[in-house]
Amino acid sequence: MKIENRLEVLVVPVAGYFESPEPPNWLDGVVTPGRAALLAHVRDGDWLRGPVASEATPRSVATDLAQAAYRELLGQSMPRTAKVDHVGFIETTDPASPVQLVYTVAWPVSVPEIPTEEASWVNLAWGEVAAELASEVRDSVRDYWRQALEETPAVVSLLPKYFTISQMHEMYEALWGPLDWGSFKDFAVGRNRDSIATVVKDTQAVKAERDASFNDLAGKGAAKKLVGGGVGLSLGTLAIPAPLLAAPAAMAAAIVSGTTAYQRSARGRAPEWYRATPNPPEYLEHIFTIRPDWMPKANRTAKSR
Protein backbone atom coordinates (compact mmCIF):
# COMPACT_ATOMS: atom_id res chain seq x y z
CA MET A 1 0.00 0.00 0.00
CA LYS A 2 1.36 3.40 -0.97
CA ILE A 3 2.23 5.79 1.83
CA GLU A 4 -0.11 8.53 0.59
CA ASN A 5 -3.05 6.14 0.97
CA ARG A 6 -2.13 5.70 4.64
CA LEU A 7 -2.31 9.40 5.51
CA GLU A 8 -5.46 11.43 6.01
CA VAL A 9 -5.77 15.02 7.19
CA LEU A 10 -8.48 16.18 9.58
CA VAL A 11 -9.00 19.92 10.03
CA VAL A 12 -10.91 21.48 12.91
CA PRO A 13 -11.59 25.20 12.35
CA VAL A 14 -12.63 26.96 15.54
CA ALA A 15 -14.47 30.24 16.07
CA GLY A 16 -15.65 32.20 19.06
CA TYR A 17 -19.22 32.54 20.20
CA PHE A 18 -19.48 35.48 22.59
CA GLU A 19 -21.91 35.70 25.46
CA SER A 20 -25.47 36.32 24.34
CA PRO A 21 -28.69 36.03 26.38
CA GLU A 22 -30.55 34.53 23.42
CA PRO A 23 -28.44 32.09 21.35
CA PRO A 24 -29.77 31.43 17.84
CA ASN A 25 -31.92 28.31 17.65
CA TRP A 26 -29.39 26.39 15.56
CA LEU A 27 -27.02 26.46 18.52
CA ASP A 28 -29.52 24.84 20.90
CA GLY A 29 -27.71 22.21 22.92
CA VAL A 30 -24.34 23.48 21.73
CA VAL A 31 -23.98 26.66 23.77
CA THR A 32 -25.29 27.73 27.17
CA PRO A 33 -27.34 30.96 27.27
CA GLY A 34 -25.32 33.77 28.82
CA ARG A 35 -21.97 32.05 28.31
CA ALA A 36 -19.32 32.31 25.62
CA ALA A 37 -18.06 29.24 23.78
CA LEU A 38 -15.29 28.14 21.49
CA LEU A 39 -16.94 26.15 18.73
CA ALA A 40 -15.56 23.73 16.15
CA HIS A 41 -16.91 23.59 12.61
CA VAL A 42 -18.06 20.32 11.08
CA ARG A 43 -19.47 19.64 7.63
CA ASP A 44 -22.18 17.08 6.96
CA GLY A 45 -21.74 15.74 10.47
CA ASP A 46 -18.03 15.08 10.09
CA TRP A 47 -14.69 16.82 10.51
CA LEU A 48 -13.18 18.37 7.40
CA ARG A 49 -10.98 15.66 5.98
CA GLY A 50 -9.00 14.69 2.91
CA PRO A 51 -6.28 12.25 1.74
CA VAL A 52 -2.65 13.27 1.32
CA ALA A 53 -1.57 12.70 -2.26
CA SER A 54 2.06 12.06 -3.18
CA GLU A 55 2.57 15.58 -4.56
CA ALA A 56 1.13 17.33 -1.49
CA THR A 57 2.15 17.91 2.11
CA PRO A 58 -0.26 17.34 5.03
CA ARG A 59 -0.16 21.03 5.94
CA SER A 60 -1.00 22.12 2.39
CA VAL A 61 -3.95 19.72 2.34
CA ALA A 62 -5.13 21.06 5.70
CA THR A 63 -4.82 24.65 4.49
CA ASP A 64 -6.75 23.91 1.29
CA LEU A 65 -9.55 22.22 3.26
CA ALA A 66 -9.85 25.12 5.68
CA GLN A 67 -9.70 27.67 2.87
CA ALA A 68 -12.41 25.90 0.86
CA ALA A 69 -14.73 25.66 3.86
CA TYR A 70 -14.23 29.33 4.75
CA ARG A 71 -14.96 30.41 1.19
CA GLU A 72 -18.04 28.17 1.05
CA LEU A 73 -19.43 29.70 4.24
CA LEU A 74 -18.53 33.35 3.81
CA GLY A 75 -17.86 33.83 0.12
CA GLN A 76 -14.36 35.21 0.64
CA SER A 77 -10.82 33.99 1.16
CA MET A 78 -9.65 32.99 4.60
CA PRO A 79 -7.51 35.79 6.08
CA ARG A 80 -3.78 35.35 5.67
CA THR A 81 -3.40 35.75 9.41
CA ALA A 82 -5.38 32.54 10.00
CA LYS A 83 -2.64 30.04 10.81
CA VAL A 84 -3.18 26.30 10.31
CA ASP A 85 -1.38 24.41 13.09
CA HIS A 86 -0.63 20.73 13.58
CA VAL A 87 -2.25 19.22 16.67
CA GLY A 88 -1.20 15.58 16.58
CA PHE A 89 -2.09 12.29 14.97
CA ILE A 90 -4.50 9.42 15.53
CA GLU A 91 -3.48 5.87 14.68
CA THR A 92 -5.92 2.96 14.80
CA THR A 93 -5.26 -0.73 15.25
CA ASP A 94 -6.97 -1.44 11.93
CA PRO A 95 -4.19 -1.90 9.33
CA ALA A 96 -6.60 -0.79 6.61
CA SER A 97 -7.30 2.55 8.28
CA PRO A 98 -5.11 5.56 7.49
CA VAL A 99 -3.09 7.47 10.04
CA GLN A 100 -5.01 10.68 10.69
CA LEU A 101 -3.09 13.94 11.06
CA VAL A 102 -5.11 16.54 12.98
CA TYR A 103 -4.84 20.28 12.32
CA THR A 104 -6.72 23.30 13.62
CA VAL A 105 -7.15 26.94 12.64
CA ALA A 106 -8.85 29.95 14.25
CA TRP A 107 -11.46 31.68 12.10
CA PRO A 108 -12.02 35.41 12.85
CA VAL A 109 -15.81 35.19 12.60
CA SER A 110 -18.72 35.35 15.02
CA VAL A 111 -20.46 31.97 14.93
CA PRO A 112 -24.06 33.26 15.22
CA GLU A 113 -23.62 35.23 12.00
CA ILE A 114 -23.16 32.11 9.87
CA PRO A 115 -26.39 30.69 8.43
CA THR A 116 -27.67 27.49 9.99
CA GLU A 117 -28.27 25.72 6.71
CA GLU A 118 -24.63 26.09 5.73
CA ALA A 119 -22.76 25.41 8.95
CA SER A 120 -22.71 23.01 11.86
CA TRP A 121 -20.87 23.44 15.13
CA VAL A 122 -19.87 21.45 18.20
CA ASN A 123 -18.72 22.87 21.51
CA LEU A 124 -14.97 22.38 21.80
CA ALA A 125 -14.94 22.17 25.59
CA TRP A 126 -18.27 20.86 26.86
CA GLY A 127 -20.94 18.32 26.06
CA GLU A 128 -21.10 15.16 24.01
CA VAL A 129 -20.13 14.78 20.37
CA ALA A 130 -21.61 12.34 17.88
CA ALA A 131 -19.83 8.99 17.77
CA GLU A 132 -18.86 9.48 14.14
CA LEU A 133 -16.96 12.65 15.05
CA ALA A 134 -14.47 10.73 17.22
CA SER A 135 -14.30 12.49 20.57
CA GLU A 136 -10.50 12.08 20.72
CA VAL A 137 -10.22 14.54 17.83
CA ARG A 138 -12.33 17.11 19.67
CA ASP A 139 -10.44 16.50 22.89
CA SER A 140 -7.01 16.82 21.28
CA VAL A 141 -7.96 20.12 19.62
CA ARG A 142 -9.42 21.43 22.89
CA ASP A 143 -6.20 20.54 24.71
CA TYR A 144 -4.17 22.22 21.96
CA TRP A 145 -6.05 25.50 22.42
CA ARG A 146 -5.89 25.29 26.19
CA GLN A 147 -2.12 24.94 26.06
CA ALA A 148 -1.88 27.72 23.49
CA LEU A 149 -3.86 30.11 25.68
CA GLU A 150 -1.87 29.13 28.76
CA GLU A 151 1.56 29.71 27.26
CA THR A 152 1.23 32.07 24.27
CA PRO A 153 -0.70 35.18 23.10
CA ALA A 154 -2.83 32.92 20.84
CA VAL A 155 -6.11 34.17 22.31
CA VAL A 156 -5.95 37.21 20.02
CA SER A 157 -6.48 34.90 17.03
CA LEU A 158 -9.91 34.10 18.51
CA LEU A 159 -10.85 37.76 18.96
CA PRO A 160 -11.70 40.56 16.51
CA LYS A 161 -9.24 43.31 15.72
CA TYR A 162 -10.52 45.46 18.60
CA PHE A 163 -11.75 43.82 21.78
CA THR A 164 -12.16 44.33 25.51
CA ILE A 165 -10.48 42.44 28.34
CA SER A 166 -13.93 41.16 29.29
CA GLN A 167 -14.22 39.51 25.88
CA MET A 168 -10.76 37.99 26.22
CA HIS A 169 -11.88 36.71 29.62
CA GLU A 170 -14.91 35.10 27.95
CA MET A 171 -12.68 33.14 25.58
CA TYR A 172 -10.71 31.72 28.48
CA GLU A 173 -13.92 30.85 30.30
CA ALA A 174 -15.12 29.08 27.16
CA LEU A 175 -12.33 26.54 27.69
CA TRP A 176 -12.10 26.39 31.50
CA GLY A 177 -15.42 27.56 32.90
CA PRO A 178 -15.99 30.55 35.23
CA LEU A 179 -12.68 32.22 36.16
CA ASP A 180 -11.82 34.79 38.79
CA TRP A 181 -11.90 38.22 37.11
CA GLY A 182 -9.21 39.90 39.20
CA SER A 183 -6.67 37.12 38.70
CA PHE A 184 -7.39 37.00 34.99
CA LYS A 185 -7.03 40.75 34.50
CA ASP A 186 -3.72 40.67 36.35
CA PHE A 187 -2.55 37.89 34.00
CA ALA A 188 -3.73 39.60 30.81
CA VAL A 189 -2.76 43.25 31.32
CA GLY A 190 -0.79 43.16 34.54
CA ARG A 191 1.96 40.58 34.63
CA ASN A 192 1.87 40.20 30.84
CA ARG A 193 1.34 43.88 30.14
CA ASP A 194 1.68 44.62 26.41
CA SER A 195 2.65 41.00 25.69
CA ILE A 196 -0.86 39.95 24.66
CA ALA A 197 -2.81 43.14 24.09
CA THR A 198 -2.19 46.87 23.89
CA VAL A 199 -4.76 49.47 24.85
CA VAL A 200 -6.19 51.56 22.02
CA LYS A 201 -6.10 55.21 23.03
CA ASP A 202 -7.81 56.60 19.94
CA THR A 203 -11.33 55.21 20.28
CA GLN A 204 -12.54 57.45 17.47
CA ALA A 205 -10.26 55.54 15.14
CA VAL A 206 -11.94 52.31 16.25
CA LYS A 207 -15.34 53.81 15.52
CA ALA A 208 -14.23 55.10 12.12
CA GLU A 209 -12.80 51.75 11.09
CA ARG A 210 -15.89 49.94 12.33
CA ASP A 211 -18.15 52.26 10.35
CA ALA A 212 -15.97 51.72 7.28
CA SER A 213 -16.56 47.98 7.67
CA PHE A 214 -20.30 48.56 7.51
CA ASN A 215 -20.02 50.63 4.37
CA ASP A 216 -17.60 48.23 2.71
CA LEU A 217 -19.41 44.95 3.41
CA ALA A 218 -23.09 45.80 3.74
CA GLY A 219 -24.97 44.28 0.84
CA LYS A 220 -21.95 42.54 -0.64
CA GLY A 221 -21.33 38.80 -1.01
CA ALA A 222 -20.15 38.03 2.51
CA ALA A 223 -22.90 40.04 4.18
CA LYS A 224 -25.61 38.55 1.97
CA LYS A 225 -24.73 35.08 3.23
CA LEU A 226 -25.21 36.12 6.85
CA VAL A 227 -28.23 36.03 9.07
CA GLY A 228 -30.20 39.23 9.41
CA GLY A 229 -32.19 40.04 12.54
CA GLY A 230 -32.80 38.00 15.65
CA VAL A 231 -29.17 37.58 16.60
CA GLY A 232 -29.44 39.79 19.67
CA LEU A 233 -26.10 41.55 19.37
CA SER A 234 -25.14 45.21 19.56
CA LEU A 235 -21.93 47.14 19.29
CA GLY A 236 -22.69 49.02 22.46
CA THR A 237 -21.12 52.38 23.08
CA LEU A 238 -19.76 52.58 19.53
CA ALA A 239 -23.01 53.92 18.11
CA ILE A 240 -24.19 52.34 14.88
CA PRO A 241 -25.19 54.85 12.19
CA ALA A 242 -28.98 54.96 11.97
CA PRO A 243 -29.19 54.24 8.20
CA LEU A 244 -27.18 51.07 8.71
CA LEU A 245 -29.47 49.81 11.44
CA ALA A 246 -32.13 49.47 8.78
CA ALA A 247 -29.96 46.95 6.92
CA PRO A 248 -29.88 43.66 8.89
CA ALA A 249 -26.94 42.34 6.90
CA ALA A 250 -24.88 45.36 7.88
CA MET A 251 -24.81 44.32 11.53
CA ALA A 252 -23.58 40.90 10.53
CA ALA A 253 -21.02 42.38 8.18
CA ALA A 254 -19.34 44.46 10.86
CA ILE A 255 -18.93 41.53 13.23
CA VAL A 256 -17.68 39.09 10.65
CA SER A 257 -15.32 41.67 9.22
CA GLY A 258 -13.35 41.22 12.42
CA THR A 259 -13.23 44.90 13.32
CA THR A 260 -14.95 45.02 16.71
CA ALA A 261 -16.49 42.59 19.16
CA TYR A 262 -20.02 43.38 20.26
CA GLN A 263 -21.06 44.68 23.66
CA ARG A 264 -24.17 43.45 25.44
CA SER A 265 -25.28 46.92 26.50
CA ALA A 266 -24.59 50.51 25.56
CA ARG A 267 -25.26 51.68 29.11
CA GLY A 268 -22.63 52.38 31.72
CA ARG A 269 -18.97 53.20 31.36
CA ALA A 270 -17.51 53.15 27.86
CA PRO A 271 -15.38 50.06 27.23
CA GLU A 272 -11.61 50.24 27.05
CA TRP A 273 -10.58 48.79 23.71
CA TYR A 274 -7.49 46.70 23.09
CA ARG A 275 -5.82 45.18 20.06
CA ALA A 276 -3.19 42.49 19.58
CA THR A 277 0.31 43.57 20.50
CA PRO A 278 2.49 44.06 17.40
CA ASN A 279 5.32 41.52 17.22
CA PRO A 280 4.28 39.66 20.38
CA PRO A 281 6.60 37.18 22.09
CA GLU A 282 6.32 33.54 21.03
CA TYR A 283 5.75 32.53 24.64
CA LEU A 284 4.40 34.53 27.57
CA GLU A 285 6.73 35.40 30.41
CA HIS A 286 3.96 34.55 32.88
CA ILE A 287 1.79 31.58 31.95
CA PHE A 288 -1.92 31.44 32.67
CA THR A 289 -2.86 29.81 35.99
CA ILE A 290 -6.44 28.65 36.46
CA ARG A 291 -8.24 30.54 39.23
CA PRO A 292 -11.92 29.45 39.35
CA ASP A 293 -14.29 32.19 40.41
CA TRP A 294 -15.50 30.10 43.34
CA MET A 295 -12.04 29.84 44.94
CA PRO A 296 -11.98 31.81 48.23
CA LYS A 297 -9.79 34.89 48.12
CA ALA A 298 -7.59 33.63 50.97
CA ASN A 299 -6.86 30.42 49.07
CA ARG A 300 -6.06 32.33 45.89
CA THR A 301 -3.63 34.53 47.79
CA ALA A 302 -1.94 31.60 49.47
CA LYS A 303 -1.56 29.66 46.22
CA SER A 304 -0.18 32.64 44.32
CA ARG A 305 2.74 33.16 46.70
C-alpha positions as CSV (number, residue, x, y, z in Angstrom):
1,M,0.0,0.0,0.0
2,K,1.4,3.4,-1.0
3,I,2.2,5.8,1.8
4,E,-0.1,8.5,0.6
5,N,-3.0,6.1,1.0
6,R,-2.1,5.7,4.6
7,L,-2.3,9.4,5.5
8,E,-5.5,11.4,6.0
9,V,-5.8,15.0,7.2
10,L,-8.5,16.2,9.6
11,V,-9.0,19.9,10.0
12,V,-10.9,21.5,12.9
13,P,-11.6,25.2,12.3
14,V,-12.6,27.0,15.5
15,A,-14.5,30.2,16.1
16,G,-15.7,32.2,19.1
17,Y,-19.2,32.5,20.2
18,F,-19.5,35.5,22.6
19,E,-21.9,35.7,25.5
20,S,-25.5,36.3,24.3
21,P,-28.7,36.0,26.4
22,E,-30.5,34.5,23.4
23,P,-28.4,32.1,21.3
24,P,-29.8,31.4,17.8
25,N,-31.9,28.3,17.7
26,W,-29.4,26.4,15.6
27,L,-27.0,26.5,18.5
28,D,-29.5,24.8,20.9
29,G,-27.7,22.2,22.9
30,V,-24.3,23.5,21.7
31,V,-24.0,26.7,23.8
32,T,-25.3,27.7,27.2
33,P,-27.3,31.0,27.3
34,G,-25.3,33.8,28.8
35,R,-22.0,32.0,28.3
36,A,-19.3,32.3,25.6
37,A,-18.1,29.2,23.8
38,L,-15.3,28.1,21.5
39,L,-16.9,26.2,18.7
40,A,-15.6,23.7,16.2
41,H,-16.9,23.6,12.6
42,V,-18.1,20.3,11.1
43,R,-19.5,19.6,7.6
44,D,-22.2,17.1,7.0
45,G,-21.7,15.7,10.5
46,D,-18.0,15.1,10.1
47,W,-14.7,16.8,10.5
48,L,-13.2,18.4,7.4
49,R,-11.0,15.7,6.0
50,G,-9.0,14.7,2.9
51,P,-6.3,12.3,1.7
52,V,-2.6,13.3,1.3
53,A,-1.6,12.7,-2.3
54,S,2.1,12.1,-3.2
55,E,2.6,15.6,-4.6
56,A,1.1,17.3,-1.5
57,T,2.2,17.9,2.1
58,P,-0.3,17.3,5.0
59,R,-0.2,21.0,5.9
60,S,-1.0,22.1,2.4
61,V,-3.9,19.7,2.3
62,A,-5.1,21.1,5.7
63,T,-4.8,24.7,4.5
64,D,-6.7,23.9,1.3
65,L,-9.6,22.2,3.3
66,A,-9.9,25.1,5.7
67,Q,-9.7,27.7,2.9
68,A,-12.4,25.9,0.9
69,A,-14.7,25.7,3.9
70,Y,-14.2,29.3,4.8
71,R,-15.0,30.4,1.2
72,E,-18.0,28.2,1.0
73,L,-19.4,29.7,4.2
74,L,-18.5,33.3,3.8
75,G,-17.9,33.8,0.1
76,Q,-14.4,35.2,0.6
77,S,-10.8,34.0,1.2
78,M,-9.7,33.0,4.6
79,P,-7.5,35.8,6.1
80,R,-3.8,35.3,5.7
81,T,-3.4,35.7,9.4
82,A,-5.4,32.5,10.0
83,K,-2.6,30.0,10.8
84,V,-3.2,26.3,10.3
85,D,-1.4,24.4,13.1
86,H,-0.6,20.7,13.6
87,V,-2.2,19.2,16.7
88,G,-1.2,15.6,16.6
89,F,-2.1,12.3,15.0
90,I,-4.5,9.4,15.5
91,E,-3.5,5.9,14.7
92,T,-5.9,3.0,14.8
93,T,-5.3,-0.7,15.2
94,D,-7.0,-1.4,11.9
95,P,-4.2,-1.9,9.3
96,A,-6.6,-0.8,6.6
97,S,-7.3,2.5,8.3
98,P,-5.1,5.6,7.5
99,V,-3.1,7.5,10.0
100,Q,-5.0,10.7,10.7
101,L,-3.1,13.9,11.1
102,V,-5.1,16.5,13.0
103,Y,-4.8,20.3,12.3
104,T,-6.7,23.3,13.6
105,V,-7.2,26.9,12.6
106,A,-8.9,29.9,14.3
107,W,-11.5,31.7,12.1
108,P,-12.0,35.4,12.8
109,V,-15.8,35.2,12.6
110,S,-18.7,35.4,15.0
111,V,-20.5,32.0,14.9
112,P,-24.1,33.3,15.2
113,E,-23.6,35.2,12.0
114,I,-23.2,32.1,9.9
115,P,-26.4,30.7,8.4
116,T,-27.7,27.5,10.0
117,E,-28.3,25.7,6.7
118,E,-24.6,26.1,5.7
119,A,-22.8,25.4,8.9
120,S,-22.7,23.0,11.9
121,W,-20.9,23.4,15.1
122,V,-19.9,21.5,18.2
123,N,-18.7,22.9,21.5
124,L,-15.0,22.4,21.8
125,A,-14.9,22.2,25.6
126,W,-18.3,20.9,26.9
127,G,-20.9,18.3,26.1
128,E,-21.1,15.2,24.0
129,V,-20.1,14.8,20.4
130,A,-21.6,12.3,17.9
131,A,-19.8,9.0,17.8
132,E,-18.9,9.5,14.1
133,L,-17.0,12.7,15.1
134,A,-14.5,10.7,17.2
135,S,-14.3,12.5,20.6
136,E,-10.5,12.1,20.7
137,V,-10.2,14.5,17.8
138,R,-12.3,17.1,19.7
139,D,-10.4,16.5,22.9
140,S,-7.0,16.8,21.3
141,V,-8.0,20.1,19.6
142,R,-9.4,21.4,22.9
143,D,-6.2,20.5,24.7
144,Y,-4.2,22.2,22.0
145,W,-6.1,25.5,22.4
146,R,-5.9,25.3,26.2
147,Q,-2.1,24.9,26.1
148,A,-1.9,27.7,23.5
149,L,-3.9,30.1,25.7
150,E,-1.9,29.1,28.8
151,E,1.6,29.7,27.3
152,T,1.2,32.1,24.3
153,P,-0.7,35.2,23.1
154,A,-2.8,32.9,20.8
155,V,-6.1,34.2,22.3
156,V,-5.9,37.2,20.0
157,S,-6.5,34.9,17.0
158,L,-9.9,34.1,18.5
159,L,-10.8,37.8,19.0
160,P,-11.7,40.6,16.5
161,K,-9.2,43.3,15.7
162,Y,-10.5,45.5,18.6
163,F,-11.8,43.8,21.8
164,T,-12.2,44.3,25.5
165,I,-10.5,42.4,28.3
166,S,-13.9,41.2,29.3
167,Q,-14.2,39.5,25.9
168,M,-10.8,38.0,26.2
169,H,-11.9,36.7,29.6
170,E,-14.9,35.1,27.9
171,M,-12.7,33.1,25.6
172,Y,-10.7,31.7,28.5
173,E,-13.9,30.9,30.3
174,A,-15.1,29.1,27.2
175,L,-12.3,26.5,27.7
176,W,-12.1,26.4,31.5
177,G,-15.4,27.6,32.9
178,P,-16.0,30.5,35.2
179,L,-12.7,32.2,36.2
180,D,-11.8,34.8,38.8
181,W,-11.9,38.2,37.1
182,G,-9.2,39.9,39.2
183,S,-6.7,37.1,38.7
184,F,-7.4,37.0,35.0
185,K,-7.0,40.7,34.5
186,D,-3.7,40.7,36.3
187,F,-2.6,37.9,34.0
188,A,-3.7,39.6,30.8
189,V,-2.8,43.2,31.3
190,G,-0.8,43.2,34.5
191,R,2.0,40.6,34.6
192,N,1.9,40.2,30.8
193,R,1.3,43.9,30.1
194,D,1.7,44.6,26.4
195,S,2.6,41.0,25.7
196,I,-0.9,40.0,24.7
197,A,-2.8,43.1,24.1
198,T,-2.2,46.9,23.9
199,V,-4.8,49.5,24.9
200,V,-6.2,51.6,22.0
201,K,-6.1,55.2,23.0
202,D,-7.8,56.6,19.9
203,T,-11.3,55.2,20.3
204,Q,-12.5,57.5,17.5
205,A,-10.3,55.5,15.1
206,V,-11.9,52.3,16.2
207,K,-15.3,53.8,15.5
208,A,-14.2,55.1,12.1
209,E,-12.8,51.7,11.1
210,R,-15.9,49.9,12.3
211,D,-18.2,52.3,10.4
212,A,-16.0,51.7,7.3
213,S,-16.6,48.0,7.7
214,F,-20.3,48.6,7.5
215,N,-20.0,50.6,4.4
216,D,-17.6,48.2,2.7
217,L,-19.4,44.9,3.4
218,A,-23.1,45.8,3.7
219,G,-25.0,44.3,0.8
220,K,-21.9,42.5,-0.6
221,G,-21.3,38.8,-1.0
222,A,-20.1,38.0,2.5
223,A,-22.9,40.0,4.2
224,K,-25.6,38.5,2.0
225,K,-24.7,35.1,3.2
226,L,-25.2,36.1,6.8
227,V,-28.2,36.0,9.1
228,G,-30.2,39.2,9.4
229,G,-32.2,40.0,12.5
230,G,-32.8,38.0,15.6
231,V,-29.2,37.6,16.6
232,G,-29.4,39.8,19.7
233,L,-26.1,41.5,19.4
234,S,-25.1,45.2,19.6
235,L,-21.9,47.1,19.3
236,G,-22.7,49.0,22.5
237,T,-21.1,52.4,23.1
238,L,-19.8,52.6,19.5
239,A,-23.0,53.9,18.1
240,I,-24.2,52.3,14.9
241,P,-25.2,54.9,12.2
242,A,-29.0,55.0,12.0
243,P,-29.2,54.2,8.2
244,L,-27.2,51.1,8.7
245,L,-29.5,49.8,11.4
246,A,-32.1,49.5,8.8
247,A,-30.0,46.9,6.9
248,P,-29.9,43.7,8.9
249,A,-26.9,42.3,6.9
250,A,-24.9,45.4,7.9
251,M,-24.8,44.3,11.5
252,A,-23.6,40.9,10.5
253,A,-21.0,42.4,8.2
254,A,-19.3,44.5,10.9
255,I,-18.9,41.5,13.2
256,V,-17.7,39.1,10.6
257,S,-15.3,41.7,9.2
258,G,-13.3,41.2,12.4
259,T,-13.2,44.9,13.3
260,T,-14.9,45.0,16.7
261,A,-16.5,42.6,19.2
262,Y,-20.0,43.4,20.3
263,Q,-21.1,44.7,23.7
264,R,-24.2,43.4,25.4
265,S,-25.3,46.9,26.5
266,A,-24.6,50.5,25.6
267,R,-25.3,51.7,29.1
268,G,-22.6,52.4,31.7
269,R,-19.0,53.2,31.4
270,A,-17.5,53.1,27.9
271,P,-15.4,50.1,27.2
272,E,-11.6,50.2,27.0
273,W,-10.6,48.8,23.7
274,Y,-7.5,46.7,23.1
275,R,-5.8,45.2,20.1
276,A,-3.2,42.5,19.6
277,T,0.3,43.6,20.5
278,P,2.5,44.1,17.4
279,N,5.3,41.5,17.2
280,P,4.3,39.7,20.4
281,P,6.6,37.2,22.1
282,E,6.3,33.5,21.0
283,Y,5.7,32.5,24.6
284,L,4.4,34.5,27.6
285,E,6.7,35.4,30.4
286,H,4.0,34.6,32.9
287,I,1.8,31.6,32.0
288,F,-1.9,31.4,32.7
289,T,-2.9,29.8,36.0
290,I,-6.4,28.6,36.5
291,R,-8.2,30.5,39.2
292,P,-11.9,29.4,39.4
293,D,-14.3,32.2,40.4
294,W,-15.5,30.1,43.3
295,M,-12.0,29.8,44.9
296,P,-12.0,31.8,48.2
297,K,-9.8,34.9,48.1
298,A,-7.6,33.6,51.0
299,N,-6.9,30.4,49.1
300,R,-6.1,32.3,45.9
301,T,-3.6,34.5,47.8
302,A,-1.9,31.6,49.5
303,K,-1.6,29.7,46.2
304,S,-0.2,32.6,44.3
305,R,2.7,33.2,46.7
